[in-house]
Amino acid sequence: MGVQEWGIIAGLFVAMATLLLPWMFMVHAKLAVISAAVERLCEAEEKRAPRCIEHMGRLHDLERRVSALET
């Protein structure tokens, strides 16, 4: 291939990169926002889990007491 063909290929590559880079940055930014939101949700779930377990234990105790009173 000659210099002219290489120039055409390089020009096409630069044109495609110029078109795709803004889109890629936009997608990257959206993924970063989604990742941060998922991370916050996971942290909130980790904080909530022990309280849920504690409340479930209390509910089971109350159910046992109520069933003992009914019989």
N, C-alpha and C positions, 0 to 999 in steps of 0.2 A: 504494500500500500504506500501511496505517496504522501507527501506532506499535506496536500489538499484534503485527502480522505481523512487523515488524522485530525486535521483542523475541524472538519465537519463533525466527526465523532466527538471531539472535545467540546465543540459548541453545543451539540445535542445534550451531552452529559451535564454541562453547566446549566443549560436551560431547564432540564428536568430537575436538577438539584434545586434551582431557584424556585421552581414551582412546588416541590415537595417539602422543602425545609419548613416553611411556615406552618403547613399542615401537621408535620411531625412534631413541632414545638407545641402546637395547640393540643394535640393528642397527649403528649407528655405531661402538659400542665393539667389536663383533665384527669389523667391517671394519678397524678400526685395528689390532687384534691380528694379523689375517691380513696386512695390509700390512707391519707390522713384521717378521713372520716371513719374508715374501717378500724383503724388503730384506736381511735377514741372510743368507738363502740366496744371493742375488745377490752379496753381498760375499764370501761364502765361495767361490763359484764363480770370482770374479775372482782371488782369491788362489791357487786351485788350478790354474787354467788354464795358467800358465807352467810349473809343475812337470809337468803332464801332457804338455805339448808337449816338454819336455826328456826325459822318460822315453820318449816315442814315438820321439824321435830316437835315443836309446840302443838301443832295441829294434831299430830298422831297421839300425843299425850292427852289432849282434850277429847279426842275420839274414844280413847280407851276409858277415860273417866266417865264419859257419857254412856258408853255401852255398859260399864260396870254399874252405873246407877239405874239403868233400864232393866237390868236383870235381877 
